[in-house]
Structures are given as structure tokens and as C-alpha cells.
Amino acid sequence: MTEFSLALNDDQLQIKDWIHQFAVDTIRPAAHEWDEKEEFPWPIVQEAAKIGLYGLDFIMNAMADPTGLTIVVAIEEMFWGDAGIGMAIMGSGLAAAGIAGNGTPEQMMEWVPQCYGTADDVKVGAFCVSEPDAGSDVSNLRTRAVYDEVLNGTKAWITNGGIANVHVVVAAVDPELKGRGQASFVVPPNTKGLSQGQKYMKHGIRASHTAEVVLEDVRIPGRCLLGGKEKLDAKLARYREGTSSGKQPAMATFEATRPAVGAQALGVARAAYEYALDYAKERKAFGKPIIMHQAIAFKLANMITQIDAARLLIWRASWLAKNGGYKNAEGSQSKYFASEMSVKVTEDAIQILGGYGYTREYPVERWHRDAKIHTIFEGTSEIQQLVIARAISGLRVE
Ligand SMILES: Cc1cc2nc3c(=O)[nH]c(=O)nc-3n(C[C@H](O)[C@H](O)[C@H](O)COP(=O)(O)OP(=O)(O)OC[C@H]3O[C@@H](n4cnc5c(N)ncnc54)[C@H](O)[C@@H]3O)c2cc1C
């Protein structure tokens, strides 16, 4: 176990500066254009791949850090640049986490690299859990997998859905067992029967591609069942006998990624705070800079306090995830607090910029739209509160 410390080591500081510079030079200048276009920013992701920021090596190195802090530090800087482009760069990570969390070492070696491609031939991955009638209620998936591996169903709101090289699909194999009767499958590139449904036009993170994924008699080889058939059969037998309670495969993936989602929201909030602080020092009203009006100065004081508090929760959760695991629901606490904080801080930033803040000429309205998604995906704020309430009470709060 490593000591918990708030001091970043030299490697982490270098990575932080390197990503910050990429965010300043490449991500931020492109943010407005791709938000307006509402398209996946392939050229920017290719740039990220060229410098080694998008790709398997970066994720593997960041995830190998024993303090757990590198990945959340990296994400904060990326999302400080722009959340839509940040999601385009980080979105494949969810598919990779789904494979790493449920697959064998051989499956990881085969499929995770294919979620990223190479610097010359960039690919993306998608993690497909949610459905039109099952978002928070992941135990109610209708997508069915029948031996030998035929998938049918529709997945909703899937990041990189339809444009991904590799789709990881969570489906029911034994619907009677609800969430415990599910398994994860890799759908290899160009598999017949998988298609993109509607592309969603969104409120924020508009550079990130979100679409339905339609699965019609999708036949996949047996080696695509993550974890393997033998392990799944044994697990299902235990559940049917009632000798194990077990975890849903999708839940295991989301639990691991919660501090990272908190770090995304944190990056957006910090961007808005810094912009509002500079603006408040320049903008004059009633003969003085608006920061000299206590109402504005106190707002900024609250914003930075909330931002720093969120970072502490995120770093604690990330460190715990690598060092002995969560004691309560620290991952959920960090995601819940950071995402709600980000919505409030970006709203305050609009207020500080007044009329300008409400226009698309200034980035704060985009940051507000971008912040909002964090209270919804990978477990809504209400679901995070449920997880925390159950952890502290030991009761099945509904
Ligand atoms: C941009 C975007 C990207 C996404 N990317 C992905 C992806 O890559 N892969 C994927 O699988 N999914 C993805 N999602 C789906 C996302 O995870 C779901 O939208 C989310 O989990 C909420 O589910 P829902 O939309 O069905 O809302 P619902 O579950 O219908 O919830 C509606 C409201 O009811 C509340 N609620 C529900 N149940 C309870 C309860 N028990 N107690 C209290 N309140 C409750 C919720 O908090 C929410 O406020 C994405 C969504 C968006 C918008």
C-alpha cells in the first residue's frame, strides 16, 4: 500500500503539465467549432494519438500508477480544455474498462488494443449497457444473448455507439436472475447485424458522439463472451442455487470509473471558475471592478472552495480504489459531489459574466451545458445518493 499524500510526484506533475499544454494549444481552440458542428472531432483525437495521449499505452501507464492519482489528474486537465473533446478522447476507456473488468487476460490482450487502434489508424470503443427502458435500472435489460452467442436488442445513449471499432455489450443471458443473469460480450469490428440507430442531438458535450446501437441477430464467436462460458455457467449455477449474491458486470465497471467522471466535472468547473475570476477583475460596474463587489467576490470564494473540496474527494476515492478499496461509497461521493458542484459553479460563472455569459460568444454557457451531463451518466446523482445511503446504513434503502 502506498502512503496517502496530496503531493504529486515528478511523473504526475510532468503529465499534468503536458496535458495542460495540449489542452491550451489544441483542445481549447477547437472546442467552440466542434460544439457547434456537433460531430466527433476525429482530427483532434488523431492529434492526441500522435503525441501519445490517446491510446492504450497512455491508459495502461496511467492506470498502473499505484497512487491512483495520475488518471484523475490527467482527466481534470483534459476536461479543463473541453468536455466534449475530452469525452471523445476518454470515451473508449469505458469499453476498455468493461473488457478489463470482466474479461480474461487473453481477451484483454486481444480486444483492448482494438478499442484504440494506432496513431496512424485511430479507432474508438463503446460500452453498451443502457436501453430505452433501462438506464438507472440496469437489472432490467431487455437485450438478450442466447447461446451460441446471438445478441438482439437496442442500446440507448451509447458514447461512440455505431462509430466504434469494438462494442462491448451487456446483455441478459438469464432474465429471471435480473442483474445477476447478465454477461458482457465483445462485438468484433464489422459484425453483421450491429448498426447505429438515431444519433442524439444533445444539450452539452456535443463533440462526443452519442447514438443508439441496434443489435439484430448479431452472431459472435464464443471467445467474445467476456470471462468465458465455463465461468459464466458456474456463476449462474451459484446464483440459481442462491449460494452467491454477486455483482452485475455493468455495475463493477461503473464503480471503478466514478472518480474519473468526478474528475471530468472538476475540469469543467475549474475552467469556468478561472475564466470568471479573470473577468471579474476586468469588468467594471459602478466605478470599480465587479470583484470589488462582495456579492461577486464571495461567489468566487465559494466556487474555489467547492472545487478544492471536490478534488479532495476525487483523489481520496482514486487512492482508495488502488489501495485497499472503498470503505464506504467514496467513489459515489466523489462523483456525486463533483458533478453537482460543477453545475453550480458553471452557473455562477454565467452570473458573473452577466449578459455576455449567456451568449455563445463566451465559453461559460458551453461549460454550463457540458457540466450537466455529469449528474446524469454513469449513475445519476439520485443513484449515487442511493449507493451512499445504502453504504452508510447497511440497509437496502429504496
Ligand atoms: C451523453 C450521454 C452519454 C451516455 N453514454 C453511455 C454509454 O456510453 N453507455 C451506456 O451504457 N449508457 C450511456 N448513457 C446512459 C446513461 O448512463 C443513462 O442515461 C443514465 O444512467 C440514466 O438512465 P435513464 O436516462 O434511463 O434515466 P432513468 O433511470 O429513467 O431516471 C430518470 C430519473 O429518475 C431518477 N431515478 C431512477 N431510479 C431512481 C431511484 N431508484 N431512486 C431515485 N431516483 C431514481 C433518476 O435519478 C433520474 O433523475 C449516456 C447518456 C448520455 C445522456
The ligand as a Gaussian input file, in Angstrom:
#p B3LYP/6-31G(d) Opt

LIG

0 1
 C      -24.450000      11.875000     -23.298000
 C      -24.736000      10.527000     -22.720000
 C      -23.795000       9.516000     -22.852000
 C      -24.064000       8.250000     -22.337000
 N      -23.146000       7.247000     -22.545000
 C      -23.482000       5.973000     -22.199000
 C      -22.638000       4.882000     -22.567000
 O      -21.585000       5.055000     -23.175000
 N      -23.038000       3.632000     -22.230000
 C      -24.205000       3.388000     -21.568000
 O      -24.496000       2.231000     -21.309000
 N      -25.021000       4.401000     -21.197000
 C      -24.697000       5.688000     -21.511000
 N      -25.538000       6.726000     -21.187000
 C      -26.803000       6.447000     -20.484000
 C      -26.803000       6.926000     -19.048000
 O      -25.942000       6.147000     -18.264000
 C      -28.263000       6.921000     -18.544000
 O      -28.938000       7.942000     -19.230000
 C      -28.354000       7.126000     -17.046000
 O      -27.861000       6.000000     -16.376000
 C      -29.779000       7.413000     -16.567000
 O      -30.655000       6.484000     -17.063000
 P      -32.032000       6.973000     -17.751000
 O      -31.671000       8.008000     -18.728000
 O      -32.779000       5.781000     -18.212000
 O      -32.838000       7.660000     -16.582000
 P      -33.867000       6.944000     -15.579000
 O      -33.221000       5.746000     -14.975000
 O      -35.167000       6.771000     -16.251000
 O      -34.001000       8.058000     -14.469000
 C      -34.840000       9.192000     -14.615000
 C      -34.818000       9.972000     -13.305000
 O      -35.317000       9.121000     -12.234000
 C      -34.355000       9.009000     -11.207000
 N      -34.375000       7.672000     -10.630000
 C      -34.367000       6.481000     -11.278000
 N      -34.376000       5.462000     -10.400000
 C      -34.378000       6.019000      -9.159000
 C      -34.379000       5.502000      -7.829000
 N      -34.347000       4.190000      -7.589000
 N      -34.388000       6.373000      -6.803000
 C      -34.393000       7.709000      -7.034000
 N      -34.394000       8.266000      -8.253000
 C      -34.381000       7.431000      -9.311000
 C      -33.007000       9.303000     -11.904000
 O      -32.027000       9.723000     -10.983000
 C      -33.398000      10.385000     -12.894000
 O      -33.437000      11.618000     -12.257000
 C      -25.274000       8.013000     -21.651000
 C      -26.209000       9.044000     -21.507000
 C      -25.973000      10.274000     -22.045000
 C      -27.016000      11.337000     -21.924000

